[in-house]
Amino acid sequence: MNNIDAIPLNKLLLDKENPRIHQNISNHITQVSLAEFIYDNFGISDLKDSILKNGYFPVEPMVAIPANDGEGNFIVVEGNRRLTTIKILCDEEYRNKCISQGRREDYTASAKLIKSLQAIPVVVAANRASVTAYLGVRHLGGVVRWEPLAQSKYVYKQILLKKESIVNGTVTDAISAFVDETNNKRSDVLNHFYKYCIYKDMQEIIEADPRIEASIDNKFSLLEVALGKTGRGPVADYIGISSYARLDPEDYENIIPENKENEIKNIIIWVFSVNPPIKESREINKYLKPILSSITSTKAFESGEDKDTALLLSDSYDNIVRNSSSAVHKSLTHIQQNWSKTQSDNREDLLRIYKANVIDKVESTNIAVDYK
C-alpha cells in the first residue's frame, strides 16, 4: 500500500460501511443519497473552503480498495468526507441533492478547479483487511481520531472479521492479533470492543420497547464516562459487569446478564432518553455514580425520586441530617436577604407559601427530632 495512483473521480465510490456511519444504511442506497447523508451528519464546510481556496493537496491521498463490481470502480475506505466534498463541488446532481438552493453558489467550483479534480491521488489497497493496521493507528490513537462511537464500531467489526480469518480462531485470538497489528493497548481495545457490545445491547432494548424514547449515538461518549475505560465502578456493577478484563470475549453477545435487563433499561432512561435526569458527563460523576454506590439511594432513584433527593440518600443518615441542615440554613439565608426586595403586594401570598413550606415543616420536624 505504497504507490499513489491518479484515479478518475467518476470511478471513486463512497463507502457505506464507513465506521463513522452508525445508522443502518440500505445496501441499495445511491451514491448521491450517501453523499447527502455524509453532508447532513458530518459536515464538509471546512473541506469545501480549503479545496476552493487551495485545490486538493496531493500529499494527502485517499485510500481505496477495488469494488470488484466489474466496472473498475474503487471504494474509498479513507477520505469519504473529502470525496463527498469533491463530488458536490464538481457534480450538479450531487450539489442539488445535498445543498439547499440558497447555498449552492457557495459550493460551485470554477471550471479550472473542476478540471483539476477529475483525477484524485489514491493509494489502492488490496482489500479491507489490508488497511486494518493503517486505519487503526490513524484513527484510534493517532492525530486524526474518529469520534468514540466510530472508534468502537471499527474495533468491534475488525475483531469479528479477524476471528473469521483465523483458522479455528477465537475472539481472544482476534483481539490479540488486532492489538499486535495496530500497536494499541490491549486495555484500550477491550474498552472499545465491550463498549460497542453494550451499545448494541442497549440499541436492541430501545428497538424492542416502543415506550423508550432514547438515542445513544450522539451521547455515546457518556457510556465511557459511566463505565470508565476498564468497565469498573458503580455503574458497571449495577449492570452486572465487574471489569472488562474479567469478561469472557467468547461470550461477547451476552455481556449484560439476563437478570440485569431492568438495570440496563434504567441506565438508558436516566442518561440517553429524550429528557434524561442525567444530562452530561459531570452529572454522571456528581449524581449517578454516588447514587448507584448505595442500595438506599439506588432504590430511591429507581422508584422515581429526583437525583438530588436520591443523592442525599447515598450518604450516611448522620451526614444526611448534617447536609440537609446546611441546605436549609442556606435557603433561609436567601429568604432573609431577599425579602425586602419582594413586591409588597405579593407578600401576603409569599407569607402563606413561607408558612406552608417552612414554618409548618419546621414545627413537624421539631416534633420528629424531639427538639425542645
ABEGO torsion letter per residue (X at the ends): XABBBBBBAAABBBBAABAABABBBBAABBAAAAAAAAAAAAEAAAAAAAAAAAEBBAABBBBBBBAGAGAGBBBBABGAAAAAAAAAAABAAAAAAABBAAAAAAABBBAAAAAAAABBBBBBBABAAAAAAAAAAAAAABABBBBAAAAAAAAAAAAAAAAAABBGBBAAAAAAAAAAAAGBBAAAAAAAAAAAAAAAAAAAAAAABAABBBBAAAAAAAAAAAAEAAGBEAAAAAAGBABAAABBAAAAAAABBAAAAAAAAAAAAAAABABBABABAAAAAAAAAAAAABAAAAAAAAAGBBAAAAAAAABBAAAAAAAAAAAAAAAAAAAAAAAAABBAAAAAAAAAAAAAAAAAAAAAAAAAAGBX
